[in-house]
Amino acid sequence: MSITLLGGFNSATYNPFAGPTPTIEYLIVAGGGAGGGGIGGGGGAGGVLTASGFNVTVGSSITITVGAGGTRGATESTAGTNGGSSSIAAGSTLTATGGGCGGSAAAGTTGQNGGSSGGGNGQNAPLTPGTPTSGQGNSGGTGTSTGQGGGGGGAGSVGLNGVSSTKAGDGGTGLCSTITGSQQFYGGGGGAGWYVNGSQGLGGAGGGASGNPASTASSAAFNATANTGGGGGGGSGNSGLGSNGGSGIVIIRYPANFDPPASVVGTLQGVQGSIANGYRVYIWTSSGTITF
């Protein structure tokens, strides 16, 4: 068995028997950024990396790191945080960068850099989003000076700009993957918050949260979906808090006619090594290892 994971890693091959070389595919999704509070921009989605190709040595372990979602500020005047990075490491490391936090008018911040970047706040200049990581995501949208934040960037498309006196920006759409055997979006951007006129931004497909209309700390319903890398929703005016970003996820698969790994450690979603469409699939929702 010759297993190929992440090109550029160890070139040695694992061959318990002769046969064709399978290719291990991977999807690495970082944690999404929190939405900004107090007329806040949407949180940027976690960076997404997906490809195939990488050889591993017999008995060697691959370390899996799953990034946490960004945390909203405790008050509307407190900046939230970016999402945590996710990675696969085996001698070298391939890293998806955490999503950028949305800008906050109340905290005086702009959208932050990240895998996908946070949207701009909806009141105080500069109203601009952060910068996304090349090859991992897209930019957030720009806010308006009249109270509409910009949507967080998504892995599949940019976050939308706020529209003056009409609507806060929607989060960008996530990236669609079938690596688990069914279609699923990952890395949706968070929708932005607004002030008085207009309406909240909607979260992008892939776990992005909609803008949070609540004016209290009770806003868990507007957090991004766990293990999607979605961005958190921005908070409204009048003491509205932002929302938390969604945690990341790491998935690998390879043809089922090849043997299972020697060991797998960590929190896995579903049945370990479940077979879907002719592939063994391993899904980490928290950090761990896999040894061939």
LUMLOMI-272738 format. One record per residue (C-alpha): x, y, z. Coordinates in steps of 0.1 Angstrom, whole numbers. Layout:
<pts>
<pt px="X" py="Y" pz="Z"/>
...
</pts>
This chain:
<pts>
<pt px="0" py="0" pz="0"/>
<pt px="15" py="33" pz="-11"/>
<pt px="-4" py="61" pz="7"/>
<pt px="-3" py="96" pz="-7"/>
<pt px="-10" py="125" pz="17"/>
<pt px="-2" py="162" pz="12"/>
<pt px="25" py="166" pz="-15"/>
<pt px="58" py="178" pz="-2"/>
<pt px="59" py="156" pz="29"/>
<pt px="81" py="125" pz="34"/>
<pt px="87" py="107" pz="1"/>
<pt px="91" py="73" pz="16"/>
<pt px="62" py="48" pz="9"/>
<pt px="42" py="24" pz="29"/>
<pt px="39" py="-9" pz="11"/>
<pt px="24" py="-38" pz="31"/>
<pt px="15" py="-54" pz="-2"/>
<pt px="20" py="-49" pz="-39"/>
<pt px="-7" py="-30" pz="-58"/>
<pt px="-18" py="3" pz="-72"/>
<pt px="-10" py="35" pz="-52"/>
<pt px="-41" py="50" pz="-36"/>
<pt px="-44" py="87" pz="-30"/>
<pt px="-54" py="100" pz="4"/>
<pt px="-76" py="131" pz="0"/>
<pt px="-78" py="157" pz="27"/>
<pt px="-100" py="186" pz="38"/>
<pt px="-86" py="210" pz="65"/>
<pt px="-109" py="237" pz="78"/>
<pt px="-98" py="262" pz="104"/>
<pt px="-120" py="278" pz="131"/>
<pt px="-142" py="308" pz="120"/>
<pt px="-137" py="343" pz="134"/>
<pt px="-161" py="359" pz="158"/>
<pt px="-185" py="386" pz="146"/>
<pt px="-179" py="421" pz="158"/>
<pt px="-202" py="436" pz="184"/>
<pt px="-220" py="470" pz="184"/>
<pt px="-228" py="475" pz="146"/>
<pt px="-203" py="448" pz="138"/>
<pt px="-190" py="431" pz="107"/>
<pt px="-195" py="394" pz="102"/>
<pt px="-167" py="370" pz="112"/>
<pt px="-146" py="356" pz="84"/>
<pt px="-147" py="319" pz="78"/>
<pt px="-118" py="297" pz="87"/>
<pt px="-94" py="290" pz="59"/>
<pt px="-100" py="258" pz="38"/>
<pt px="-74" py="236" pz="21"/>
<pt px="-84" py="205" pz="1"/>
<pt px="-63" py="183" pz="-22"/>
<pt px="-45" py="150" pz="-24"/>
<pt px="-10" py="135" pz="-26"/>
<pt px="16" py="127" pz="2"/>
<pt px="36" py="97" pz="11"/>
<pt px="40" py="85" pz="47"/>
<pt px="66" py="62" pz="63"/>
<pt px="55" py="29" pz="79"/>
<pt px="48" py="35" pz="116"/>
<pt px="49" py="73" pz="113"/>
<pt px="22" py="94" pz="128"/>
<pt px="4" py="124" pz="113"/>
<pt px="-6" py="150" pz="138"/>
<pt px="-41" py="165" pz="134"/>
<pt px="-49" py="199" pz="149"/>
<pt px="-84" py="213" pz="148"/>
<pt px="-88" py="250" pz="155"/>
<pt px="-114" py="265" pz="179"/>
<pt px="-139" py="291" pz="168"/>
<pt px="-132" py="327" pz="176"/>
<pt px="-148" py="342" pz="208"/>
<pt px="-170" py="372" pz="207"/>
<pt px="-162" py="402" pz="229"/>
<pt px="-178" py="402" pz="264"/>
<pt px="-193" py="436" pz="257"/>
<pt px="-200" py="455" pz="225"/>
<pt px="-169" py="476" pz="232"/>
<pt px="-146" py="446" pz="235"/>
<pt px="-130" py="432" pz="204"/>
<pt px="-136" py="395" pz="196"/>
<pt px="-109" py="370" pz="185"/>
<pt px="-99" py="353" pz="153"/>
<pt px="-105" py="316" pz="148"/>
<pt px="-78" py="290" pz="156"/>
<pt px="-58" py="274" pz="128"/>
<pt px="-62" py="237" pz="118"/>
<pt px="-33" py="216" pz="104"/>
<pt px="-19" py="183" pz="93"/>
<pt px="17" py="177" pz="102"/>
<pt px="42" py="149" pz="94"/>
<pt px="76" py="163" pz="93"/>
<pt px="63" py="194" pz="75"/>
<pt px="30" py="211" pz="83"/>
<pt px="1" py="222" pz="61"/>
<pt px="-19" py="249" pz="79"/>
<pt px="-53" py="264" pz="73"/>
<pt px="-55" py="299" pz="89"/>
<pt px="-82" py="309" pz="113"/>
<pt px="-109" py="333" pz="101"/>
<pt px="-107" py="370" pz="109"/>
<pt px="-129" py="387" pz="135"/>
<pt px="-155" py="411" pz="122"/>
<pt px="-149" py="448" pz="128"/>
<pt px="-167" py="466" pz="157"/>
<pt px="-180" py="502" pz="156"/>
<pt px="-182" py="503" pz="194"/>
<pt px="-147" py="489" pz="199"/>
<pt px="-133" py="510" pz="171"/>
<pt px="-119" py="481" pz="151"/>
<pt px="-118" py="471" pz="114"/>
<pt px="-123" py="437" pz="100"/>
<pt px="-94" py="414" pz="108"/>
<pt px="-71" py="394" pz="85"/>
<pt px="-76" py="356" pz="84"/>
<pt px="-83" py="326" pz="63"/>
<pt px="-113" py="345" pz="51"/>
<pt px="-113" py="381" pz="65"/>
<pt px="-138" py="397" pz="88"/>
<pt px="-162" py="423" pz="74"/>
<pt px="-159" py="460" pz="82"/>
<pt px="-179" py="477" pz="109"/>
<pt px="-211" py="497" pz="102"/>
<pt px="-204" py="532" pz="115"/>
<pt px="-168" py="544" pz="121"/>
<pt px="-142" py="549" pz="95"/>
<pt px="-123" py="529" pz="83"/>
<pt px="-152" py="506" pz="74"/>
<pt px="-130" py="482" pz="56"/>
<pt px="-126" py="444" pz="59"/>
<pt px="-93" py="426" pz="66"/>
<pt px="-72" py="407" pz="41"/>
<pt px="-78" py="370" pz="34"/>
<pt px="-51" py="343" pz="31"/>
<pt px="-43" py="336" pz="-5"/>
<pt px="-57" py="302" pz="-16"/>
<pt px="-77" py="297" pz="15"/>
<pt px="-106" py="321" pz="15"/>
<pt px="-121" py="354" pz="5"/>
<pt px="-125" py="390" pz="17"/>
<pt px="-152" py="403" pz="39"/>
<pt px="-175" py="432" pz="28"/>
<pt px="-172" py="469" pz="35"/>
<pt px="-196" py="486" pz="60"/>
<pt px="-214" py="518" pz="56"/>
<pt px="-212" py="550" pz="78"/>
<pt px="-250" py="548" pz="83"/>
<pt px="-251" py="516" pz="104"/>
<pt px="-248" py="485" pz="82"/>
<pt px="-218" py="462" pz="86"/>
<pt px="-200" py="442" pz="59"/>
<pt px="-205" py="404" pz="57"/>
<pt px="-176" py="381" pz="66"/>
<pt px="-157" py="364" pz="38"/>
<pt px="-165" py="328" pz="30"/>
<pt px="-143" py="300" pz="16"/>
<pt px="-162" py="301" pz="-16"/>
<pt px="-171" py="337" pz="-22"/>
<pt px="-166" py="373" pz="-8"/>
<pt px="-188" py="388" pz="19"/>
<pt px="-213" py="414" pz="7"/>
<pt px="-210" py="451" pz="14"/>
<pt px="-235" py="468" pz="37"/>
<pt px="-262" py="487" pz="18"/>
<pt px="-269" py="522" pz="32"/>
<pt px="-302" py="524" pz="51"/>
<pt px="-313" py="491" pz="37"/>
<pt px="-294" py="459" pz="48"/>
<pt px="-263" py="447" pz="65"/>
<pt px="-240" py="425" pz="43"/>
<pt px="-245" py="388" pz="40"/>
<pt px="-216" py="364" pz="47"/>
<pt px="-198" py="348" pz="18"/>
<pt px="-208" py="312" pz="7"/>
<pt px="-186" py="283" pz="19"/>
<pt px="-168" py="258" pz="-2"/>
<pt px="-187" py="226" pz="-12"/>
<pt px="-170" py="192" pz="-6"/>
<pt px="-181" py="156" pz="-11"/>
<pt px="-152" py="141" pz="8"/>
<pt px="-175" py="124" pz="33"/>
<pt px="-196" py="108" pz="6"/>
<pt px="-223" py="135" pz="6"/>
<pt px="-224" py="171" pz="-3"/>
<pt px="-215" py="195" pz="25"/>
<pt px="-205" py="232" pz="26"/>
<pt px="-177" py="244" pz="49"/>
<pt px="-164" py="279" pz="58"/>
<pt px="-195" py="301" pz="54"/>
<pt px="-190" py="338" pz="63"/>
<pt px="-209" py="355" pz="91"/>
<pt px="-237" py="380" pz="84"/>
<pt px="-232" py="415" pz="96"/>
<pt px="-250" py="436" pz="122"/>
<pt px="-269" py="469" pz="117"/>
<pt px="-280" py="499" pz="137"/>
<pt px="-316" py="512" pz="133"/>
<pt px="-327" py="510" pz="96"/>
<pt px="-326" py="479" pz="75"/>
<pt px="-321" py="443" pz="85"/>
<pt px="-294" py="419" pz="96"/>
<pt px="-270" py="402" pz="72"/>
<pt px="-275" py="364" pz="66"/>
<pt px="-249" py="338" pz="72"/>
<pt px="-233" py="321" pz="43"/>
<pt px="-239" py="284" pz="35"/>
<pt px="-213" py="264" pz="54"/>
<pt px="-221" py="273" pz="90"/>
<pt px="-220" py="311" pz="89"/>
<pt px="-241" py="328" pz="116"/>
<pt px="-266" py="355" pz="108"/>
<pt px="-262" py="390" pz="123"/>
<pt px="-273" py="390" pz="159"/>
<pt px="-303" py="412" pz="167"/>
<pt px="-301" py="406" pz="205"/>
<pt px="-292" py="435" pz="228"/>
<pt px="-282" py="412" pz="256"/>
<pt px="-255" py="386" pz="263"/>
<pt px="-281" py="358" pz="255"/>
<pt px="-271" py="353" pz="219"/>
<pt px="-259" py="317" pz="217"/>
<pt px="-285" py="310" pz="190"/>
<pt px="-265" py="332" pz="166"/>
<pt px="-232" py="314" pz="170"/>
<pt px="-218" py="298" pz="139"/>
<pt px="-222" py="260" pz="135"/>
<pt px="-196" py="239" pz="152"/>
<pt px="-171" py="220" pz="131"/>
<pt px="-178" py="239" pz="99"/>
<pt px="-154" py="268" pz="103"/>
<pt px="-183" py="293" pz="98"/>
<pt px="-179" py="329" pz="108"/>
<pt px="-199" py="344" pz="137"/>
<pt px="-226" py="370" pz="131"/>
<pt px="-220" py="407" pz="138"/>
<pt px="-239" py="424" pz="166"/>
<pt px="-266" py="451" pz="162"/>
<pt px="-265" py="486" pz="176"/>
<pt px="-279" py="493" pz="211"/>
<pt px="-255" py="471" pz="230"/>
<pt px="-257" py="441" pz="205"/>
<pt px="-230" py="416" pz="210"/>
<pt px="-213" py="396" pz="182"/>
<pt px="-214" py="359" pz="180"/>
<pt px="-188" py="331" pz="182"/>
<pt px="-172" py="315" pz="152"/>
<pt px="-176" py="278" pz="145"/>
<pt px="-148" py="253" pz="153"/>
<pt px="-129" py="237" pz="125"/>
<pt px="-127" py="201" pz="112"/>
<pt px="-101" py="178" pz="95"/>
<pt px="-112" py="150" pz="72"/>
<pt px="-91" py="124" pz="52"/>
<pt px="-102" py="95" pz="30"/>
<pt px="-86" py="68" pz="8"/>
<pt px="-98" py="38" pz="-11"/>
<pt px="-115" py="11" pz="11"/>
<pt px="-96" py="-18" pz="-6"/>
<pt px="-65" py="-7" pz="13"/>
<pt px="-59" py="-16" pz="50"/>
<pt px="-71" py="6" pz="79"/>
<pt px="-44" py="26" pz="98"/>
<pt px="-26" py="10" pz="127"/>
<pt px="-41" py="35" pz="151"/>
<pt px="-63" py="66" pz="152"/>
<pt px="-65" py="90" pz="182"/>
<pt px="-88" py="119" pz="188"/>
<pt px="-125" py="128" pz="187"/>
<pt px="-139" py="114" pz="155"/>
<pt px="-173" py="122" pz="140"/>
<pt px="-194" py="91" pz="131"/>
<pt px="-179" py="56" pz="129"/>
<pt px="-141" py="56" pz="128"/>
<pt px="-130" py="46" pz="93"/>
<pt px="-165" py="43" pz="80"/>
<pt px="-168" py="34" pz="43"/>
<pt px="-186" py="58" pz="20"/>
<pt px="-186" py="55" pz="-17"/>
<pt px="-157" py="31" pz="-17"/>
<pt px="-135" py="52" pz="7"/>
<pt px="-124" py="49" pz="43"/>
<pt px="-133" py="82" pz="59"/>
<pt px="-118" py="97" pz="91"/>
<pt px="-133" py="129" pz="105"/>
<pt px="-116" py="147" pz="134"/>
<pt px="-137" py="173" pz="154"/>
<pt px="-108" py="177" pz="179"/>
<pt px="-71" py="173" pz="176"/>
<pt px="-55" py="138" pz="174"/>
<pt px="-32" py="116" pz="153"/>
<pt px="-33" py="88" pz="127"/>
<pt px="-6" py="62" pz="123"/>
<pt px="-2" py="39" pz="93"/>
</pts>
